[in-house]
Amino acid sequence: EGKDKKDNELTLDQVLEAFYKAVGGKKNWENVDTMLMRGARCAGSNRVQVKAYNMKPNKCRADFSLKENEIIQSFDGKTGWTQSTLSKDKAPRIMSEWKARYLDDTCDIGGPLINYKNRGAELAFLGKGDLYGKQVYKIQATYQSGNSQVYYLDEKTFLPVRMDGDYLFAADEVTRITTTFSNYKSVGDFIMPHTLEFHTEGKDQTERLTFSTILFNVKLDEKIFSLPE
């Protein structure tokens, strides 16, 4: 009986293959060079419009708009910067090296389960477990920066249900951010979560990000990611 059970257990490669198939195919993802997402982020009674841009291999930018105020967070592959109309001088500011590393690790189109080899991340299979009453496969991605993420894939659909990220935003100070994925919809060849909920350990409030539009391979000017001169 024990032997049969062991024979039925999937390997990391088998789980990854099923995941790739579930989200639209690895080759299709490898052919995506840019992604543009529009939506809204809600935290408590605050509702902020969000426009997020990604470009391979590791460029990303998010614009947050609330009435006449705008905040930009961007990473051009080397430097992270932020700019806000709420700050006194409204000038762009360089992010800390730790925050830039976090963006470097999380800017991937499709995430680390697809691009881990290109990004120098290591994957470890943590087996099966129970999450929200479902059986899930657990895969850990560890980056060269020391940041790590554990993905929980639904045993039946192989779609991500949750991701626990442990990030260094300062030396020897780990912050856990838990992301739950839901509201999966087809976007062309792909299956994408349209609702993400974020909870930072130690904080009461949960943020919800809901996308209304997701576009692939749109033409983007590389300059939008770079620190303004």
Secondary structure, DSSP 8 states (H G I E B T S, - for coil): -HHHHHHHS--HHHHHHHHHHHHT-HHHHHT--EEEEEEEEEETTEEEEEEEEEETTTEEEEEEEETTEEEEEEE-SS-EEEEETTSSS---EE--HHHHHHHHHH--SS-HHHHHHHHT-EEEEEEEEEETTEEEEEEEEE-TTS-EEEEEEETTT--EEEEEEEEEEETTEEEEEEEEEEEEEEETTEEEEEEEEEEETT-S-EEEEEEEEEEES----GGGGS---
